[in-house]
Amino acid sequence: RKISRENLIKSIFLLDEILTKNKKYRNEFNVTETIARKTGVSRTTVNNFLLLKGLSKKALDLVNKKHMNLYIAKLLARATHERQDTIIEILGENINDVNKVKSLLRDVTPHGSTYDEKTGKMVRDTWELKVERTKKMTPIRTTIVLNLDNQLVEEVLDAILSIKEKYVKFNGKGSKNCIKIRVNERHMGQYLNRGYVTQSTLDKIIKKDKNVDLSNLL
């Protein structure tokens, strides 16, 4: 059965309100089970949507339009409607940035201090400074997808491994996960047979298969 997310959420909220007032369904499990059966979704889905009852109108609208993911929505639902709307206004299209949302959900410590780049000194922290810091935050990690010609595989992988080796050497062993590489192992087996990639390079990339011969992955 097809139903919009908005109508599904409204249905779940309404059923929850009705059933929790009925002595027969007072038990939380019974309420969730009944809602799941009547709406045709899983209990997990019901529980996830019920956590959104604390959302402001603006936040719920973003969820309905799928502009805000459910994880972010559940984080915001714990805050006041005013704080939710403020965060939405500040972050705009970056509303699904977990670190930024968490930063703005934390209150400013009354006697806290922070480094002011403009003056080069420690100053009393304020909400305005927190907002400024948060806007400047960037994702700690990112994903880059490469689609390579088969004859470039060895050269590119070797270059990436070289970059990783230099970074780890400079920043210490704690940064060994600075670059994570995933490859199509079936393709690698065929490239190994044709000489497009060496076993030593694959051993560095596919550590879990370090002692496994990939030449049979045709």
C-alpha positions as CSV (number, residue, x, y, z in Angstrom):
1,R,0.0,0.0,0.0
2,K,1.4,3.4,-1.0
3,I,1.0,6.3,1.3
4,S,2.9,9.6,1.6
5,R,5.3,9.9,4.5
6,E,3.3,12.9,5.8
7,N,0.1,10.9,6.0
8,L,1.8,7.9,7.5
9,I,3.3,10.0,10.3
10,K,0.0,11.7,10.9
11,S,-1.7,8.3,11.1
12,I,0.8,6.9,13.5
13,F,0.6,10.0,15.8
14,L,-3.2,9.9,15.8
15,L,-3.4,6.1,16.5
16,D,-0.9,6.5,19.3
17,E,-3.0,9.3,20.9
18,I,-6.2,7.2,20.6
19,L,-4.7,3.8,21.8
20,T,-2.8,5.2,24.8
21,K,-6.1,6.4,26.2
22,N,-7.6,2.9,25.8
23,K,-7.1,0.6,28.8
24,K,-6.9,-2.4,26.5
25,Y,-3.7,-1.0,24.8
26,R,-2.1,0.9,27.7
27,N,1.0,-1.3,27.5
28,E,3.6,0.4,25.3
29,F,4.3,-2.8,23.3
30,N,0.6,-3.4,22.6
31,V,0.2,0.2,21.3
32,T,3.2,-0.2,19.0
33,E,2.2,-3.6,17.8
34,T,-1.4,-2.4,17.1
35,I,-0.2,0.7,15.2
36,A,2.2,-1.4,13.1
37,R,-0.5,-3.9,12.2
38,K,-3.0,-1.2,11.3
39,T,-0.6,0.9,9.2
40,G,1.2,-2.0,7.6
41,V,4.7,-1.1,8.7
42,S,7.2,-2.6,11.2
43,R,7.3,-1.9,14.9
44,T,10.7,-0.3,14.4
45,T,9.3,2.2,11.9
46,V,6.5,3.0,14.3
47,N,8.9,3.6,17.2
48,N,11.1,5.8,14.9
49,F,8.2,8.0,13.9
50,L,6.8,8.3,17.4
51,L,10.2,9.8,18.4
52,L,9.3,12.7,16.1
53,K,6.3,13.8,18.1
54,G,8.5,16.5,19.7
55,L,9.4,18.1,16.4
56,S,8.3,21.7,15.5
57,K,6.0,22.3,12.6
58,K,9.0,23.5,10.5
59,A,11.1,20.5,11.3
60,L,8.3,18.0,10.7
61,D,7.7,19.6,7.3
62,L,11.3,19.0,6.4
63,V,11.0,15.3,7.4
64,N,7.8,14.9,5.4
65,K,9.5,16.4,2.3
66,K,12.5,14.2,3.0
67,H,14.8,17.2,3.2
68,M,15.8,16.1,6.8
69,N,16.9,12.5,7.6
70,L,15.3,10.6,10.5
71,Y,18.5,10.5,12.6
72,I,18.8,14.3,12.6
73,A,15.0,14.6,13.2
74,K,15.3,12.4,16.3
75,L,18.2,14.6,17.6
76,L,16.2,17.8,17.1
77,A,13.0,16.3,18.7
78,R,14.7,16.5,22.1
79,A,15.1,20.3,21.9
80,T,12.5,23.1,22.2
81,H,10.6,24.1,19.1
82,E,12.4,27.5,19.2
83,R,15.8,25.9,19.3
84,Q,14.8,23.5,16.4
85,D,13.7,26.3,14.2
86,T,16.8,28.4,15.0
87,I,19.1,25.5,14.0
88,I,17.1,24.9,10.8
89,E,17.4,28.6,9.9
90,I,21.1,28.7,10.7
91,L,22.1,25.5,8.9
92,G,19.8,25.7,5.9
93,E,20.7,23.0,3.3
94,N,23.4,21.7,5.8
95,I,20.7,20.5,8.2
96,N,21.7,16.9,7.8
97,D,25.3,17.6,9.0
98,V,25.4,15.6,12.2
99,N,28.3,17.4,13.8
100,K,26.9,20.8,13.2
101,V,23.5,19.9,14.5
102,K,25.0,18.4,17.7
103,S,27.2,21.5,18.2
104,L,24.1,23.8,18.0
105,L,22.1,21.6,20.3
106,R,24.7,22.0,23.1
107,D,24.2,25.0,25.3
108,V,27.0,27.5,25.7
109,T,28.8,26.9,29.0
110,P,28.1,30.0,31.3
111,H,31.7,30.4,32.2
112,G,33.2,28.8,29.1
113,S,35.8,30.4,26.9
114,T,36.9,30.0,23.3
115,Y,39.7,31.2,21.1
116,D,38.9,34.3,19.0
117,E,40.6,34.2,15.7
118,K,40.1,37.9,15.2
119,T,41.9,39.0,18.4
120,G,44.1,36.0,18.8
121,K,43.0,35.7,22.4
122,M,40.7,33.6,24.6
123,V,37.4,35.3,25.1
124,R,34.1,34.5,26.9
125,D,32.1,32.1,24.8
126,T,28.7,33.2,23.5
127,W,25.9,31.7,21.3
128,E,27.0,34.0,18.5
129,L,30.6,32.7,18.6
130,K,29.3,29.1,18.7
131,V,27.2,29.7,15.6
132,E,30.2,31.3,13.8
133,R,32.4,28.3,14.7
134,T,29.7,25.8,13.7
135,K,29.2,27.4,10.3
136,K,33.0,27.0,9.7
137,M,33.0,23.3,10.6
138,T,33.7,20.9,7.8
139,P,33.1,17.1,7.6
140,I,35.9,15.1,9.2
141,R,35.8,12.5,6.4
142,T,34.5,12.3,2.9
143,T,34.0,9.8,0.1
144,I,35.5,10.0,-3.4
145,V,34.5,7.5,-6.1
146,L,36.9,6.7,-8.8
147,N,36.0,5.0,-12.0
148,L,39.2,3.9,-13.6
149,D,40.4,2.5,-16.9
150,N,41.8,-1.0,-16.2
151,Q,45.3,0.0,-17.2
152,L,45.4,2.8,-14.7
153,V,44.5,0.7,-11.6
154,E,48.0,-0.1,-10.5
155,E,49.3,3.4,-10.9
156,V,46.4,5.0,-9.1
157,L,46.3,2.6,-6.2
158,D,50.1,2.9,-5.8
159,A,49.8,6.7,-5.7
160,I,47.0,6.6,-3.1
161,L,49.0,4.2,-0.9
162,S,52.1,6.4,-1.2
163,I,50.0,9.4,0.0
164,K,48.7,7.4,2.9
165,E,52.1,6.2,3.9
166,K,53.5,9.8,3.9
167,Y,50.5,11.0,5.9
168,V,50.8,8.3,8.6
169,K,54.5,8.8,8.8
170,F,54.0,12.6,9.5
171,N,50.9,12.3,11.8
172,G,51.7,9.0,13.6
173,K,50.2,5.5,13.6
174,G,47.0,6.8,15.0
175,S,46.1,8.2,11.6
176,K,46.5,4.8,9.8
177,N,42.8,5.0,8.8
178,C,43.2,8.4,7.2
179,I,42.4,6.7,3.8
180,K,40.2,3.6,3.5
181,I,40.1,1.9,0.1
182,R,37.5,-0.5,-1.2
183,V,37.9,-2.3,-4.4
184,N,35.9,-4.8,-6.5
185,E,37.8,-8.0,-5.6
186,R,36.4,-10.0,-8.5
187,H,37.8,-7.3,-10.9
188,M,41.1,-7.3,-9.0
189,G,41.5,-11.1,-9.5
190,Q,41.1,-10.6,-13.3
191,Y,43.4,-7.6,-13.4
192,L,46.0,-9.6,-11.5
193,N,45.9,-12.3,-14.1
194,R,46.3,-9.8,-16.9
195,G,49.1,-7.9,-15.1
196,Y,47.1,-4.7,-14.6
197,V,47.8,-4.8,-10.9
198,T,50.5,-6.6,-8.7
199,Q,50.0,-8.9,-5.8
200,S,52.0,-6.7,-3.5
201,T,49.6,-3.8,-4.1
202,L,46.6,-5.9,-3.6
203,D,48.1,-7.2,-0.3
204,K,48.2,-3.7,1.0
205,I,44.7,-2.9,-0.2
206,I,42.8,-6.1,0.7
207,K,44.4,-6.8,4.1
208,K,41.8,-9.4,5.1
209,D,42.8,-11.5,2.1
210,K,46.5,-10.8,2.4
211,N,47.4,-14.5,2.1
212,V,44.7,-15.4,-0.4
213,D,45.5,-15.8,-4.1
214,L,43.0,-13.7,-6.0
215,S,43.9,-15.2,-9.4
216,N,41.0,-17.6,-9.2
217,L,38.4,-14.8,-8.9
218,L,37.4,-14.8,-12.6
